Amino acid sequence: QVQLVESGGGLVQPGGSLRLSCAASGFTFSVYAMSWYRQAPGKERELVARMSSAGGSTNYADSVKGRFTISRDNAKNTVYLQMNSLKPEDTAVYFCNAASLFVAGRHYWGQGTQVTVSS
């Protein structure tokens, strides 16, 4: 059974930091590109950061460049999102996504974790 379980969300003040984790199981983690998406109320889901299967390539949304860092540990089947200098506009539900390298259109999603940036 495929599972992506996010954790690490919460309430943080502007300028603060959070580290999200996404633990994967039920599929071969090392051959999936891993991404973080977010969705704020009333807005579409957007890509925040993406990392290739071996970790050699990353992409970030312009709005988070220089503040967020995606990383993965293939030995632990886990992907992380370190979020620094958080802003109120970062408030959203953050979702973990796994995309297969070999099967077009095969994606898995986590249930999401809430991040709220507020004073």
Beta strands, then each sheet from edge to edge (+ up, - down):
strand 1: 3-7
strand 2: 10-12
strand 3: 18-25
strand 4: 32-39
strand 5: 46-51
strand 6: 58-60
strand 7: 68-73
strand 8: 78-83
strand 9: 92-100
strand 10: 107-109
strand 11: 113-117
sheet 1: 1+ 3- 8+ 7-
sheet 2: 2+ 11+ 9- 4+ 5- 6+
sheet 3: 2+ 11+ 9- 10+
end
